[in-house]
């Protein structure tokens, strides 16, 4: 989870919302500010602006550190442990009475995942899984290790070394691969969308406009009561927000989406041109760390020896995985990042 996603997850706490809303506590507020400044600094291209965001992040971290010290806590984990033990939350109260509702339990699980991610930023080695979860992860790692060959051929070792150097090169500018993946996924969604969806979105938007207009008219003419006003404007908000992502806008239309993908591909191609030796192991349209990792796995598991064979093995695996195929979470997360890149280019 990156800094932006983690900040959004913290701001979206629900079952443990009291940790954010307590006026006497500012620990999580400072933590979210740190994440906000770091996230913006990562996205900033200008060096001076990035330095300014870095100073803001440092200032927010200093406030966070001071707040923890003032409270007598050794870190966020210590503070969080204290708050979860002694703060009354809707989930805890519900669980103590007659059991929490499924919806509240699900919200609590999401909150705990977000809070654990915060702890992981401070203490990377802190256990974040139950004993059963740790055992499952260990089992998956053991299975993956068992699939690897005890000894690779000389040619396969050379291929692995080339992929390692290419991965290190991409790591110098991670934003290029990230944007390439995001742009290709958005392009794929646009290519798969049906024209009828736009008409549905238009109808939903019209419902929202009509609700808002009728609400304004009711207020002007003093007809109805506040309950009706809230209902009308509530329906208007629901309809408008529901159709927002489907309606064409300046940045959400076919032309803009296609141009974004073209820019992302061009930026990566330009970066790959400067690769030392000029022989990057994969086409620039597939230049992504996850692709290189899966190619490395194919080599180490004996499914390929050369780089072209490794890339072909990755393509074959992506073709095999569809909505009917169940995979482990780690592989699923990887496939989500890269499959659109291959689909958009017909696995060339």
NUMARDO-834613 format. One record per residue: x, y, z of N, C-alpha, C, O in turn. Coordinates in steps of 0.1 Angstrom, whole numbers, plus 5000, padded with zeros to 4 digits. Example, Ala and Ser with C-alpha at 12.3 -4.5 7.8 and 13.67 -1.06 7.14 Angstrom:
513249435078512349555078513249675078514249675085/512849785071513749895071512950005079513450115080/
end
This chain:
500949885000500050005000500950125000501750145009/500750214990501650334989501150444999500150425005/501850554999501550665009500150715007499350735016/499750744994498450794991497350704996496350745002/497450574992496450474995496350455010495250445016/497450465017497450445032496750565038495950555048/497050685033496350805039494850795037494150825046/494450755025492950745022492350645031491250665036/493050535034492550425042492350475057491450445063/493350555061493250615075492050715076491350715085/491950795066490850895066489550825065488450885069/489550705060488250625058487950535070487050445068/488650545081488350465092486850475096486350595097/486150365099484750375102484450305116483950375125/484750175117484550105130485350165141484950165153/486550215138487450275148487550425145488650485147/486450485141486550635137486850725149487450825147/486650675161486950755173488350785174488750885181/489250705168490650735169491050855161492050925164/490250895151490451015144489651135149490151245149/488451105154487551215158487851265172487251365176/488651195180488951245194489651375193490751385188/489051475199489651615198490851625206491751705204/491051535216492251545225493351465219494451465225/493151395208494251315202494551375188493651395180/495851385185496251435172497251345166497951375156/497451225171498551135167498251095152499151105144/497051045150496750995136496651115126496951105114/496251235131496151345123497551385118497851415106/498551385127499951405123500451295114501151325104/500051175116500451055108499951075094500651055084/498651115093498051135079498751245072498851245060/499051355080499751465074501151425068501551465057/501851345076503151285071502951215058503651235048/501951125058501651045046501251135034501651115022/500451245037500051335026501251405020501351415008/502151455028503251525023504251435015504751475005/504451315021505251215014504751175000505451164990/503351155000502751114987502851224977503151194965/502651344981502751454971504251484967504451514955/505151454976506551474973506951364962507851394954/506451244964506751144954506251174940506951144930/505151234939504551264926505151384920505051404908/505751474928506351604923507551574914508451504918/507651634902508751624894509851724896511051704895/509351844899510351954901511151934914510551904925/512451944914513251924925513052014937513051974948/512852144934512552244944511252214951511152224963/510252184943508952154949509052024958508452014968/509751924953509951804960510651824973510251764984/511651914973512351944985511452014995511551995007/510552104990509552174999508652075006508352085018/508151974998507251875003508051785014507451745024/509351765011510151695021510251765034510251705044/510451895033510551975045509251975053509251965065/508151975046506751965052506651835059506051825070/507051725052506951595058507851585071507351525081/509051645070509851645082509251715094509351675105/508651835091507951915101506851835107506651835119/506051765099504851685104505351575112504751535122/506451505108507051395115507551445129507351375139/508151565129508551625142507451645152507551615164/506251695146505051715154504551575159504151565171/504551475151504151345155505051295166504551235176/506351305164507251255174507051325187507051265198/506851455187506651535199505351495206505351485218/504251475198503051435204503151295211502551275221/503851205205504051075211504851085223504551015233/505951165223506751185235505951245247506051205258/505151345243504251415253503251315260502951325272/502851215252501951115257502651005264501950915270/503951005264504650895271504750765263504850655268/504550775249504550655241505850645234506450745230/506350525232507550495225507450495210508450505203/506250495205505950495191504450485188503650475197/504150475175502750475171502150335176500950335180/502950235175502450105179502050105194500950055198/502850165202502550175217501350255219500450215227/501150365212499950455213498750375209497650385215/498850305197497650235192497250125201496050105202/498150055206497849945216497050005228496149945232/497550115233496850175244495450225240494450205248/495350285229493950335224493050225222491850235225/493450115215492550005212492149935225491049875225/492949935235492649865248491549945256490749885262/491750075256490950155265489950255259489150315266/489850255245488850345239487650265235487750155229/486450315238485250245234484950275220484850395216/484750175212484450185198483150115194482750025202/482450155184481250085180481349935179480549855183/482549895173482749745170482949675184482349565186/483749735193483949675205482649655214482449555220/481949765214480649765222479649665216478949595223/479649655203478649565196479149425199478249335201/480449395198480949265200480649215215480449095217/480749305224480549275238479049245241478849165251/478149305234476749285237476249155230476249045237/475849165218475249045212475949005199475348945190/477149055198477949015185477749125175476749185173/478949155168478949265158478249225146478249105142/477549315139476949285126477949255116479149295117/477649175106478649145095479249275089480449275086/478449375086478949495080479949565089480949615084/479549575102480449635112481749555113482849615114/481649425113482849345114483749355102484949365103/483149365090483949395078484649525078485749535074/483949625083484549765084485649755094486749825092/485549685105486549675115487849605109488949645112/487549505101488749435095489449525086490749525085/488749615078489449705069490249805077491349845074/489649855088490349955097491549895103492649955103/491549765107492649705113493749685103494949705106/493449655090494349635080495149775077496349775076/494349885077494950015075495850045087496950105085/495450025099496250055111497549965111498550015115/497449845107498649755106499649805096500849795098/499049865085499949925075500750045081501950065078/500050125089500750235096501850185105502950235105/501550075112502550015121503749965113504949975117/503449905101504549855093505449955088506649935086/504950085086505850185082506850225093507950265090/506450215105507250245117508150125121509350135123/507550005121508249885125508049775114507049695114/508849775104508749685092508749535097508149455090/509349505108509449365112508349315121508349205126/507449405124506349375134505449265127505049285116/505049165135504149065129502749125127502249195135/502249095115500949155111499949045108498849085103/500248925110499348815107499148725119499948725128/498048655119497848555130498748435128499448435118/498748345137499648225136499248145124500048095117/497948135121497448065109497848135097498248075087/497848275097498248345085499748335082500148315071/500548335093501948325092502248185086503148165078/501548085091501747945086501447935071502047865064/500347995067499947995053500948065044501348015033/501548175049502548245041503848155040504448145030/504148095051505348005051505147885042506047845035/503847835041503547725032503747765018504347695009/503247885015503347935001504747954997505147924986/505548015006507048035003507747905001508547884992/507347795009508047665008507647604995508547544988/506347614990505947564977506747634966507147564956/506847764967507547834957509047804956509647784945/509647784968511047744968511247604963512247574956/510247514965510347374960510247374945510847284939/509647474939509447474924510747514917510947494905/511647584925512847634919513947514917514047424925/514647524906515647424903516847444913517247564916/517447334917518647354926519847414919520647474925/519847394906521047444898520547484885519947414878/520847614881520447664868521647644858522847634862/521247634846522247624835522947764834522447864839/524147764828524947884827524147984819524148104822/523447944808522648034800521448094808521148214807/520848014817519748064825520248154835519548254838/521448134841522048224851522348364845522148464851/522748354832523048484825521748564823521748684824/520648484820519348554817518848614830518348724830/519048544841518548604854519348724858518848824863/520648724855521548844857521048964849521049074854/520748934836520249044828518949104833518749224833/518049024838516749064843517049144856516349244858/517949104864518249174876518749314873518349414879/519649334863520149464859519049554854519049674856/518149494846517049564840516149614851515649724850/515849524861514949564872515549684880514849774884/516849674882517549784889517449914882517350024887/517549904868517450024860516050084861515850204862/514950004861513650054862513350114876512550204877/514050054886513850104899514350244901513950314911/515150294892515650434893514550534890514550644895/513550494882512450584879511150494880510550464870/510750464892509550374894508250434889507350364886/508250574889506950634885506650604870505450614866/507650574862507350544848506550414846505550404839/507050314854506350184853504950194860503950124855/504850264870503550284877502550354868501450304867/502950454861502050524852501750444840500550444835/502650364835502450274823501350174827500450154819/501450114839500450014843499150074845498150024840/499050194851497750264854497150304841495950284839/497950364832497350404819496850294810495850304804/497550184810497150064802495850004808495049954801/495750004822494549944828493350034824492249984821/493550164825492450254821492050244807490950244803/493050224798492850204784492050074782491150074773/492449974789491749844787490249854791489349804785/490049924802488649944807487850024797486649994795/488450124791487750204780487450114768486350124763/488350034764488149954752487049844755486349804746/486949804767485949704771484549764774483549684774/484549894776483249954780482249954768482749974757/481049934771480049934760479350074759479150144770/479050124747478350254746477150274754476750384758/476450164757475150174764475450224778474550284784/476650204784476950244797476850404798476450454808/477250464787477250614787475750664788475450764794/474950594780473550634781472850614794472050694799/473250504801472750474814473250584824472550634832/474550614822475150724831474350854828474150934838/474050884816473351014813471951014819471551114825/471250904819469950894825470050914840469250984846/471050844846471250864861471551004864471051054874/472451074856472751214858471551304857471351394865/470651274848469451344846468551334859467951434863/468451214864467751194877468251284888467551344895/469651294888470251374898469951524896469651594906/470051564884469651704881468251734884467951844890/467351644881465951664883465651674899464951764903/466351584906466151584921466651714927466051774935/467851764922468451884927467452004923467252094932/466952004911466152114907464852124915464352224919/464252004917463051994924463252034939462452104945/464452004944464752044958464852194959464452254969/465552254949465752404949464352474948464052574955/463552424939462252474937461352464950460652554954/461552354957460752334970461152434980460352484988/462452464981462952564991462452704987462052774996/462552734974462152874970460652894973460252994977/459852794970458352804972457952764986456752764989/458852724994458552685008457552575009456652575017/457652475000456852365000457552245006458752225004/456852165014457552055021458252095033458052205039/459052005038459852035051461251995049461751955038/462052005060463551975059463751835055464751805049/462951745059463151605056463051575041463851505035/462151645034462051635020463251695013463751645003/463651815018464851875012466051785013466751765003/466351735025467451645026467351525017468351475011/466151465016465951345007466251384993466951304986/465751494988465951534974467351554971467851504961/468051634980469451664977470251544979471351524972/469851454988470551324990470451244978471451184973/469251234972469151154960469951214948470551144940/469951344948470751414937472151384938472851354928/472751384950474151354952474451214949475451184942/473551114953473750974949473750954934474650884929/472751014927472650994913473951054906474450994897/474251174910475351244903476751174905477451154896/476951134918478251064921478250924914479350884910/477150864914477150724908477450734893478050634888/477050834886477350844872478650914868478950924856/479350974878480451054875481550984867482051034857/481950864872483050784865482650734852483550704844/481350724849480950674835480750794825480750764813/480550914830480251024821481551074815482551094822/481551114802482751164796483051304802482151384803/484351334805484751464810486051504803486451434793/486651614807487851654800488951554802489851534793/488951484813490051384815489451234815490251144815/488151224814487551094813486851074800485551064800/487551064789486951034776487950954768489050944772/487450894758488250804750489550864745490550804746/489450984740490551054734491651074745492851054743/491251134756492151164767492851034773494051034776/492050924774492550804779493550734770494550694774/493250744757494150684747495450764747496550714746/495350894748496550984747497450964760498650964759/496750934771497550904784498350784782499550774786/497750674776498450554774499650574764500650524766/499350654754500450674744501550754751502750724748/501250854759502350924766503150834775504350844776/502450744783503150654792504050564784505150534789/503550514773504450424765505650494759506750444759/505350624754506450704749507550734759508750734757/507050764771507950804782508850684786510050694788/508250564786509050444790509950414778511150374781/509550424766510450394754511650494754512750444751/511350614758512450714758513450674769514650694767/512950634780513850594791514650464788515850454791/514050374781514650244778515750274768516750194767/515650374759516750404749518050424756519150394750/518050484768519250514775519850394783520750414791/519250274782519650164790521050124786521450114774/521950104796523350074793523449944784522949844788/524149964773524349844764523249844753523449784743/522149924756521149934746520349814742519749804732/520349714751519649584748518749544760519149454767/517649624762516749594773516149454770515749424759/515949374781515549234778514049214774513749104769/513249314775511849304770511449434762512149534763/510449424753510049544746509549654756509049624767/509749774752509449884761507949884765507649944776/507049824757505649824761505349734773504349734779/506349644775506149544787507249574798507449494806/507849694797508949724807508249754820507949874823/508149654828507549674842508249574851508549464847/508549614864509249524873508549394875509249294877/507249394875506549264877506749174866506849054868/506849224853507049134842508449074843508648954841/509449154847510849104849510849004860511548904859/510149024871510048924882509448794878510048694881/508348804871507748674866508648604856508648474856/509348674848510348614839511448544847511848434843/511848604857512948544866512348424872513148324873/511148424877510548304883510448194873510748074876/510148224860510048124850511448054848511547934846/512548134848513848084846514247994858514847894856/514048044870514447974882513647844884514047754891/512447834878511547714880511747624868511047514867/512647654859512947564848511947574836511947484828/511047674836510047684825510647754813509947764803/511847804815512547884804514047884807514447864818/514747904796516247914797516748054792517548114798/516148094781516548224775515448324778514348294783/515848454775514948564778513648554769512548574775/513748524756512448514748511548404754510348414754/512148294758511348184764510748224777509548194780/511448304785510848354798509648444795508648434802/509848534786508748624782507548544777506348584780/507748444769506748364764506048294775504748274775/506748244785506148174797505248274804504148224809/505648394806504848494813503548514805502448524811/503648524792502448544783501448424785500248444786/502048304784501248184785500448184799499348144799/501148224809500548224823499448324823498348294829/499648444818498648544818497348504810496248534813/497648424799496548374791495648274798494448264796/496348194806495748084814494748144825493748094828/495248254831494448304842493348394838493548494831/492148354841490948434838490048434851490448394861/488848474849487848494860487548354867487148354878/487748244859487448114865488648044872488447934877/489748104871490948044877491348114890491448234890/491448034900491848094913493348084915493947984913/493848194919495348204922495548264936494648314942/496848254940497148314953497148464952497248524941/496948534964496848674964498048744958497848844951/499248704961500448764956500448764940500748864934/500148644935500148634920498948724914499148784904/497848724921496748804916497148954916496849024906/497749004926498149144927499149174915499149284909/500049084912500949104901500249104888500549184879/499349014886498649004873497849124870497749174859/497249184880496449304879497249414873496749494866/498549424877499349534873499849524859500049624852/499949404853500549394840499649334829499949344817/498549264832497849194822497249284811497249254800/496849404815496249504806497349544795496949564784/498549544799499649584790499749484779499949524767/499549354782499649254772498349244764498449224752/497249254770495949254763495849364753495449344742/496249484757496149604748497049584735496849644725/498149504736499049484725498949334720499849294713/497849274723497549134717498749044720498948954711/499349054731500448964735501548964724502248854722/501849074718502849074707504249054713505249054706/
end
